[in-house]
Amino acid sequence: WFPSAAAGWVLSKEGFFTRNRSLRFIDMMKLRFSFGSTGNDAIDGWQWLPQYNIKDNTFYLGDPGTAAPRLAYGGIPNPGITWEKSNSYNAGIDLVLLQKLTLTAEFWKRHTYDILGKRILALPGEFGGSLPAVNYGKVDSKGFEVELGYSNRIGRDLTYNIKGNIGLATTKVILKDVAANTQPVNDPNGKPLSYETGLQATGLFRSQKDLDNLPAGYTIYGAKPELGMMNFADKSGPEGKPDGKIDDYDKIVLGNYFGSNNAPLSFGMLISLSYKGFSADMLFAGLSGYKLTYNDAWGRNFGGGGKIPLYHADSWSEQNPDGTTPRLYPWGDNRATYTYASTFNTYNSSFIRMKYLNLGYNLPAAWMHSMHLGGIRVFASATNLFTLSKFKFYDPEVFQFMSYPVMKSYSLGVNVQL
């Protein structure tokens, strides 16, 4: 049962509105409201029934043993399993002012509940089994979208149209299973869906004095500090206070939104110009409010057959003591502290990209008449001409540097109408 309803009211057509002289600059005003309930049934089937499954080659007979299939209990079923559900609310306004300015604004909120998940994290190992997945999770999301446009003419020949948009979308976990005695930083409740954790980098060990100032027995994930290694803030320990060791107890929230697919803020601008037979159209778009932790094919490690990514270009060494990145270590060496996600390798990845540029020219109509043609238009276009971002290692819109990048393209053409 997933009902929905929507209603709209065009105030600008009401008598009290049209009779009010002070409102005549408003050509159209419409208010909108909608509610919708949806369901998601993308869950594995038959979880409501007791199951016995055949496990191939998991049981051994004899000595040295011959692999054979066995029948295994599928776990405790959940006869009350149901769909994930969402209730969405939307309020909006549409405006046209002075026959030139348009505005559309949307405000929305979504409450998702009955999210299917396992509550195994809350069980002690002594239970001897696993609970079935149950519909208990809850997540809220909300945001807005605004689009503003303006069209006008300068003189007889120059016309222009500018349209911009901006959108905000945030999420918040209301209820998700958490292991007993979990660290607050690892508790997803009250945080966005895409938050990530890591260490707070404090800089490189650049002198023997830096090493001498460390407490006795100080280690970074078991590694003894050396010159050129990255150090991190000792935030906590098993007893809830700094313990002279860098480990998972010292993690902090690196950011609430990670990855371009989770960017809370999106924006764009479309510009169209026309002068006599010339025209130009350009689109800019971007994302903001999210972060990326630099990620290569080797997890920020040193690899690739001796090829060093730009990330490691200015690494510390005895010959380069002022290097801005940590000392390099062989693959898998626990002294390679730069492999851990931290504030050192996590970046603001906001960007703006010129999505396309299209230039055109329509040959004069008089020429077309003499050639007995309907029209000739020549044009040149390009896509993804440039990207502005503080993140320089790879395209900020992709997952990591092994992902296929956004490509630039250029084209020239002629359009002839007979």
SVG drawing of the C-alpha trace seen along z (x, -y; Angstrom):
<svg xmlns="http://www.w3.org/2000/svg" viewBox="-12 -49 83 92">
<polyline fill="none" stroke="black" stroke-width="0.4" points="0.0,0.0 2.0,-3.0 -0.3,-6.0 0.6,-9.4 -1.0,-12.7 -0.2,-16.1 -1.9,-19.5 -1.1,-22.8 -2.6,-26.3 -2.0,-29.0 -2.5,-32.1 -1.8,-34.4 -5.2,-33.4 -7.2,-34.3 -9.3,-37.4 -7.7,-38.8 -4.3,-38.5 -5.2,-40.0 -6.9,-43.0 -3.9,-43.9 -1.9,-46.5 1.2,-46.0 1.5,-42.4 1.3,-43.0 5.0,-42.5 4.3,-38.8 3.2,-37.1 2.7,-33.7 2.8,-32.2 2.1,-28.6 2.4,-26.7 2.8,-23.0 2.8,-20.2 3.1,-16.5 3.3,-13.4 4.4,-9.9 5.0,-6.6 7.3,-4.0 8.6,-0.5 11.7,1.3 11.5,5.1 15.2,5.6 15.9,8.2 16.9,11.9 14.0,14.2 12.7,16.9 14.2,15.3 10.8,15.9 11.1,19.7 13.4,22.2 16.0,23.4 18.4,26.2 21.1,25.6 23.6,27.9 27.1,26.8 29.5,28.2 32.8,29.9 32.8,28.7 32.7,32.0 35.7,34.4 35.5,38.2 38.3,40.6 42.1,40.0 43.5,37.9 39.9,37.0 37.6,36.7 35.6,33.5 31.8,34.1 28.7,32.0 26.7,31.6 23.3,30.2 23.5,27.1 20.9,25.2 20.2,21.8 19.8,20.0 16.9,18.5 14.1,17.3 12.1,14.1 8.4,14.7 7.6,11.0 10.1,9.7 8.7,6.9 9.7,4.2 11.8,1.2 9.6,-1.9 9.9,-5.7 7.6,-8.6 8.5,-11.7 7.2,-15.2 7.8,-18.0 6.8,-21.7 7.5,-24.0 6.9,-27.4 7.0,-28.5 7.4,-32.2 7.6,-34.3 8.4,-37.9 8.3,-40.8 8.2,-38.2 11.9,-37.8 12.8,-36.2 11.8,-32.6 12.2,-30.9 11.5,-27.4 12.2,-26.3 11.7,-22.8 12.0,-21.8 11.8,-18.1 12.2,-15.6 12.3,-11.8 11.9,-9.3 13.1,-5.8 12.2,-3.0 11.9,0.7 15.4,0.9 16.5,4.6 19.6,5.4 21.2,8.0 21.6,7.2 24.6,9.6 26.7,6.7 24.7,6.7 25.1,10.4 27.9,11.9 29.9,14.7 28.5,17.2 25.1,17.0 26.2,19.7 24.2,18.4 23.1,15.4 19.8,13.5 17.8,13.2 17.7,9.9 14.9,7.7 13.3,4.4 14.5,2.1 16.8,-0.6 15.8,-4.2 17.4,-7.0 16.2,-10.6 17.2,-12.8 16.3,-16.3 17.3,-19.2 16.2,-21.8 16.6,-22.6 16.5,-26.1 16.5,-27.1 16.7,-30.8 16.6,-32.0 16.7,-35.4 16.1,-36.2 16.5,-39.6 17.5,-41.5 20.0,-44.3 19.1,-46.4 17.6,-44.6 20.2,-41.9 21.7,-40.7 19.6,-38.3 20.8,-36.3 19.5,-33.7 21.1,-32.7 19.8,-29.9 21.4,-28.7 20.6,-25.9 21.7,-24.7 20.7,-21.7 21.4,-20.5 20.8,-16.9 21.8,-15.6 21.3,-12.3 21.2,-11.2 21.2,-7.7 18.5,-7.4 18.8,-3.8 21.5,-1.2 23.0,1.7 26.1,1.0 28.5,3.4 28.6,3.2 31.2,0.8 31.9,-0.6 33.9,-3.8 31.7,-6.9 33.6,-7.7 32.4,-4.3 28.8,-4.8 26.9,-5.6 23.8,-6.8 23.3,-10.5 25.8,-10.7 25.4,-10.9 25.4,-7.7 28.7,-8.3 30.9,-9.6 34.5,-8.2 37.0,-7.9 40.8,-8.1 43.7,-9.5 44.7,-13.1 48.1,-13.6 50.5,-15.9 53.4,-16.0 56.7,-14.1 59.4,-13.2 62.1,-15.5 64.7,-15.5 66.0,-13.3 64.5,-15.7 61.1,-14.8 61.7,-11.2 63.3,-11.9 60.2,-13.8 58.0,-10.7 56.9,-8.7 58.6,-5.4 57.2,-2.5 55.5,-4.8 54.4,-2.9 52.3,-3.6 50.2,-0.4 53.1,1.6 55.9,-0.2 58.7,-2.0 58.9,-5.7 61.8,-6.7 62.9,-9.9 60.6,-10.7 57.6,-8.7 54.2,-10.3 53.0,-10.9 49.4,-11.1 47.5,-12.5 47.2,-10.2 43.5,-10.7 42.5,-7.8 43.1,-4.2 41.4,-1.2 40.9,-3.2 39.5,-6.2 42.6,-8.4 45.9,-8.7 48.1,-5.6 51.3,-6.3 50.2,-4.1 48.6,-5.0 45.9,-2.6 42.2,-2.4 41.3,-4.0 42.8,-7.3 40.5,-7.6 38.4,-10.7 35.7,-11.6 37.5,-12.8 34.4,-14.0 30.6,-13.6 30.3,-13.1 32.8,-11.0 32.8,-10.5 31.2,-12.5 28.1,-10.3 27.5,-11.5 28.2,-15.2 25.6,-17.2 25.8,-20.3 25.4,-20.4 25.2,-23.4 25.2,-24.5 24.8,-27.4 23.6,-27.5 24.4,-30.6 23.0,-31.2 23.9,-34.2 22.7,-35.1 23.8,-38.1 22.6,-38.3 23.6,-35.0 26.1,-34.0 25.2,-31.9 27.1,-30.6 25.9,-28.1 27.9,-27.0 27.1,-24.8 29.1,-24.8 28.4,-22.2 30.0,-21.1 29.8,-19.5 30.8,-20.6 30.8,-19.6 32.5,-16.2 35.9,-14.8 38.2,-12.1 40.9,-10.1 43.7,-9.8 43.4,-6.2 45.6,-4.5 45.8,-0.9 48.2,-0.1 46.3,-1.9 48.8,-4.8 51.6,-2.3 54.7,-2.2 54.2,0.2 53.5,0.4 56.8,1.9 58.8,-1.0 56.6,-3.7 56.0,-6.4 52.6,-8.3 52.7,-12.1 51.5,-11.6 55.0,-10.4 57.0,-12.9 58.3,-15.0 58.9,-12.2 61.3,-12.6 64.7,-11.2 68.2,-11.9 68.9,-13.8 65.5,-15.6 64.9,-16.3 62.3,-19.0 60.1,-16.6 56.4,-17.2 55.3,-13.6 56.6,-10.7 59.5,-8.5 58.9,-5.6 59.0,-2.0 58.7,1.3 55.3,2.8 53.7,4.1 56.2,2.6 54.3,1.5 56.5,-1.6 54.6,-3.0 52.3,-5.0 51.2,-7.1 49.0,-4.2 46.5,-4.9 43.6,-7.2 44.2,-10.4 43.8,-14.2 47.1,-14.1 45.7,-12.3 42.1,-13.4 41.2,-16.4 38.3,-18.8 37.3,-17.7 34.8,-20.3 35.0,-21.2 33.4,-23.1 33.6,-21.8 32.8,-23.4 30.5,-20.6 30.2,-21.9 30.7,-24.9 28.8,-25.2 29.5,-28.0 27.5,-28.5 26.9,-30.8 23.9,-30.9 24.8,-32.2 22.7,-35.2 19.3,-34.4 20.0,-36.4 22.8,-34.0 20.5,-31.0 17.9,-32.5 20.4,-32.9 21.6,-29.3 18.0,-28.0 18.7,-26.5 16.7,-26.6 19.8,-27.5 23.4,-26.7 24.7,-26.6 28.4,-25.9 29.2,-25.0 32.1,-24.0 31.6,-22.3 33.6,-20.9 32.8,-19.0 34.6,-18.9 37.0,-21.7 38.4,-22.3 37.9,-21.5 38.7,-23.8 39.5,-21.9 42.0,-21.9 42.2,-18.1 44.9,-17.6 45.8,-14.0 43.0,-12.7 39.5,-13.6 37.6,-14.5 34.4,-13.1 35.7,-9.5 36.4,-7.0 40.2,-6.6 43.0,-7.2 42.5,-3.8 38.9,-4.8 38.3,-5.9 38.5,-9.7 36.0,-12.1 37.1,-12.6 37.4,-15.9 35.9,-15.9 35.8,-18.4 33.7,-18.5 33.2,-20.7 30.1,-20.5 27.9,-22.0 24.1,-21.7 22.5,-22.3 18.8,-22.6 17.5,-22.0"/>
</svg>
